[in-house]
Amino acid sequence: MTDEASILSEVIAKLALEKTAENVISLDIRGITSLTDFFIICSADTDIQVKAISDNIRKGTEHKPWRVEGYEQLNWVLLDYVDVVVHIFKTRERDYYNLESLWADAPLTEYKDEPENTSSNKTV
C-alpha cells in the first residue's frame, strides 16, 4: 500500500541524496506514535551542505513545509511536512542526538546513492 506520506518520504530522501547527503534513512513511525508518519534523517559535514540539502528538498517538492527550524544555525534543520518530518544534521550533531536509537522499534529504510538500487529495507 503506497500512500501520499510514503511517496513524499521517498521523494525527499532522493532529493537529499542529490546534494550528497550522508546516511539517509527513513523511519516509519506510524505504528509507534501519532506525531507524524515518517522521519527522514540525513547528515552532512558542512553548513554549506546542510543548507544545500535543505534548499533542494524545499524546492524539489510540491509541498511547502508547515514549519522550518534551525535554518539560521544549520546544525540541525527540521522541515515539518506534517506527515513527514525531515531532520538534516551536521554529522557531529547527528551522532550526539542519535535519533535512530530513540525510534529503534520503527521499520527503517536506508537510501543509497546507487542508480540501480536506490533503497534497501532493513527492520531494526
N, C-alpha and C positions, 0 to 999 in steps of 0.2 A: 504494500500500500504506500503510494507516494502522495504526500500532501504538500501544501504550499510551504510550510516551515522546513520540511526535508529538502525541497528543491532550493529554497533560499540558502539554507546552510551549505549545500554543496556548491552553489554559485559563489558564495562568499569565500569558501575555502580555496576555490580555484583562483579567485581574484587575489587572494593573499599570496598564493604561490607565484603569480605573475610578477610580483615585486619581491621575489626571493625571500618570502617568509620562511622561517625555520620551524620544524616540529609542529606542523599544522595538524590539529586534531579537532574532531567534533565529538561532543559528549551528548548523548540522547538522554535527557533527564526528565522526560515526560512521565515515566513511571515512578519518579522519586519525589518530585516537587511540582507545585503549580506555578512556580516562579516564572518559568519560561519552558520552551520545548527543547532547545538546543543551546549549548555553549560551543562557540568556536574559539579555540585558544591557539595562538601562534606567538612567535617571538622573532626579534631581530637584534643585532648587536649595536646599532647606532640610532640616534634620534632621527636622522635623515631617512633611514629605512622604515622606522616605525611610522613616520609621517607619510611616506610613500605608500605603504601598505594601507593605512587608514584612508588616505585620499583615493586610492584605487578602488577600494571597497565602496566608498560613498558614491563615487562617480559611476561605478560599474553595475550598480543595482537600480532597479526601477523604484525601489522603496527609499524613503527618506527615514533616517534613524529618528526615533521618538526622542532620544536623549543621547548626547555625546559628553563623555567625561574624560579628563586627563589630556586633552589635545594640546593644552598650553605647555605642559611639562614633558610630554612624550616618553614617560617612563612606563605608563600603563594606560593605554587608551581603551575606553569602553564605548562600543557602539551598540545601543539598545534598539533593536528592531522589534521589540515586544516578544515575538515567538522565537527569535534568535538573538542571543546576546554575544557580541564579539569582544574578546579580550586580546589586545595586541600589546605584548610586553616587550620591554628590553630584556635581554636574556637573564641578566642578574636578578631582576625583579621577579621574573617567572620562576626561577629556581627558588627564590626566597618564599614567595607566596604559595607555590605548589598547589594550585587549584585542582589539578588532576587527582591528587590524593584525597582532597575533600569530597570529591564526587566519584570515588573509586568504584562504586556499585553501578555506575552508568555504563551502558554499552558505548564503546569507543571506536571511532573510525579515524584512521591515520591517513593523511593525504601526502602523497609524494609527488615531486615534480618529474614524472616519468610519462612520456607520450602514450605508451601502450596501456599502462595500468596506473591510473591516477589515484586510486584509493584502495585500501585493503581494510577489511573489517577485523577488529580484534575486540573481544569482550574481556573487560578487566574484571 
